[in-house]
């Protein structure tokens, strides 16, 4: 390549890359066209972000990963509970139920509908005893609680819930009551015997 040719090529490049008007301490800046690969990445990311935002956050066509995780966790808990149920109804089963969020939530709904009139919203007691302390009349062992709620204590004003709720809903509400134990909400004075489980 002759020297002449070289100079011309350089000039052609200069024509393509406009030098910007500003200059700092002799440093000039080219106004280059951005490379195609860079533009592809930029537009690609923007389109991807728009799609992601629409699908996951605006239209909720698919659950986000935390939601997917919560759903999977709930299914796993329920499957574990179903396996435990097959072994029979015992304290362990009820403890497991009281650790299964969906069952506790179901129990909470039943409690709000049927129990708050006598035990109040937080279980702090009114006509019925405070369910949030560590002192129990009929025992705090899960199977004893289940018996109290199933059969009631008619002579003392605690209705039997067996017929009205059926066994599975009684189990759910007991699992919720188990979560109230030892939350110590100020309310009705303790009645019964200190109980550890
Ligand atoms: C009409 C009022 C009333 C309603 C409604 C009621 N209870 Fe009771 N509950 C009582 C009374 C009164 C006692 C205390 C019984 C006793 O002194 O032996 C009691 C006792 C209990 C106990 C035993 C507490 C202990 O210290 O051993 C549990 C558990 C309980 N109730 C749960 C429930 C649940 C769950 C519901 C709703 C499904 C419910 N109760 C609805 C009045 C009620």
Boltz pocket constraint, residues with backbone or C-beta under 6 A from the ligand:
constraints:
  - pocket:
      binder: B
      contacts: [[A, 110], [A, 111], [A, 114], [A, 115], [A, 116], [A, 117], [A, 118], [A, 119], [A, 127], [A, 128], [A, 129], [A, 130], [A, 131], [A, 135], [A, 136], [A, 137], [A, 138], [A, 139], [A, 145], [A, 148], [A, 149], [A, 153], [A, 156], [A, 157], [A, 158], [A, 159], [A, 161], [A, 173], [A, 174], [A, 177], [A, 191], [A, 192]]
      max_distance: 6.0
